Amino acid sequence: MSKLAIRGGTPVRNQAWPQWPVHGEAEKKQLLEAFEAGNWGGFPFPQPKTRELGEAFAAYQDASYGAACANGSISLEICLVAAGIVAGDEVIVPATTWIATGAAPIRVNAVPVFVDVDPENYCIDCDAVEAAITPRTRAIIPVHLGSSIADLDRLVEICQKHDLILLEDCAHAHGSKWRRKGVGSWGDFGSFSFQSSKILTSGEGGLITTNDEQLHQKVQSLINCGRKDDGYDTFEGQLLGYNARMTEFQAGVMLAQLARLEELTRKKEENVHYLTHRMAAVGGLYAVRRDVRETRRGIYQFIWKYQAEEFKGLHRDRFLEALEAEGIELDGMFYPPMPFHPLFNARSAEWPMLRERYGDGIQAPETLRKFSFPVGAKFAQEEGIWMHYPYLLAEKADLDDIVSAVAKIKSNVDELL
Ligand SMILES: Cc1ncc(COP(=O)(O)O)c(C=O)c1O
């Protein structure tokens, strides 16, 4: 008789996992306060809760200034505009990320230059970054992916050497610290997302950190339709802005969420530590490398490396189906290399600056054929496994179920071959 649930056996687990997002009375109180105050929107900008959030979040990440905004996509674009990136400038981005990282340069008529990721932690490969620099390069957008932090020492050095803007995409890294200093405070800007899947959430939302007062003023102006209001726009001239303001409801929820960050991070770090050790004893699923300089990890999702050889060659996707049947649902291909993502259809007819490097567009067949991201492709197709936040907040006994399920599949893998 089969043992594996996918073949009709009894699943390891059928209880629910912890609820996400974590929320409670504090969020309700904030929402009610915003409701009763009557200043629901974000204008004039910033409203009290939005201002408080900008300041508190920036301080948490060790940055001097913070400006909350509508989401973590527009925030990237606003940073590029504030930095003076213009048509034809090149912006280096990792191939492995959500499409927002590569779409931001396109939307300011710049040219994204995709580079592969590091096989140890799937963050941007700094050697590849150096190799991709040309006289047109103006900025680098590393992504602190999943649970890891890109090599900020190297990136800061590269940016200083070549006079480049460093924009950290911290959409996955609230609370993360590199050498005890918050991410988003190392470069010219940090960009955070509060979209509903993120470490902290107000449904939608974003925030831009910086240590430069002028850049902060520009960012605030850009968020607020280019206004030159007192207090945040002493620079020359006027910018063509956006309405990317956050509402007071979102800012209130985020203030309550921010107060939870310390406790959430502690629990996730503890759980990841426990799981990493238990899983290593089973074999087959290994944690991404943790650099000693990653002194604190916020952990959006935890990334595992699947080693098919240890499951007699079973493909990761088949393993994940079997795991799901055992009551544990994890993700395999979370991010295909970005140029291959179905949503990343950037055509030169609409974005003419792409033509010189990418012909008819990033997804033109002859362009796609030229891309090669062996590490990112292997990660997406064979090796990477993403563990969602609810699992990371579970109790030890629940985590033991995950380990038991993996061990069960491993010892009965013949049923799947
Ligand atoms: C790496 C990365 N950058 C940027 C974003 C964009 O954030 P948002 O969804 O708030 O626009 C996301 C969100 O999914 C992301 O994962």
PDBQT file of the ligand as one rigid body, heavy atoms in Angstrom, charges set to zero:
ROOT
HETATM    1  C1  LIG A 501      11.213  42.716  -5.237  1.00  0.00    +0.000 C 
HETATM    2  C2  LIG A 501       9.977  43.564  -5.377  1.00  0.00    +0.000 A 
HETATM    3  N1  LIG A 501      10.103  44.838  -5.773  1.00  0.00    +0.000 NA
HETATM    4  C3  LIG A 501       9.033  45.643  -5.907  1.00  0.00    +0.000 A 
HETATM    5  C4  LIG A 501       7.763  45.188  -5.651  1.00  0.00    +0.000 A 
HETATM    6  C5  LIG A 501       6.595  46.087  -5.898  1.00  0.00    +0.000 C 
HETATM    7  O1  LIG A 501       5.854  46.387  -4.764  1.00  0.00    +0.000 OA
HETATM    8  P1  LIG A 501       4.297  46.700  -4.852  1.00  0.00    +0.000 P 
HETATM    9  O2  LIG A 501       3.564  45.433  -5.025  1.00  0.00    +0.000 OA
HETATM   10  O3  LIG A 501       4.007  47.378  -3.527  1.00  0.00    +0.000 OA
HETATM   11  O4  LIG A 501       4.086  47.637  -5.982  1.00  0.00    +0.000 OA
HETATM   12  C6  LIG A 501       7.588  43.879  -5.203  1.00  0.00    +0.000 A 
HETATM   13  C7  LIG A 501       6.235  43.408  -4.884  1.00  0.00    +0.000 C 
HETATM   14  O5  LIG A 501       5.709  42.437  -5.167  1.00  0.00    +0.000 OA
HETATM   15  C8  LIG A 501       8.721  43.030  -5.078  1.00  0.00    +0.000 A 
HETATM   16  O6  LIG A 501       8.587  41.759  -4.697  1.00  0.00    +0.000 OA
ENDROOT
TORSDOF 0
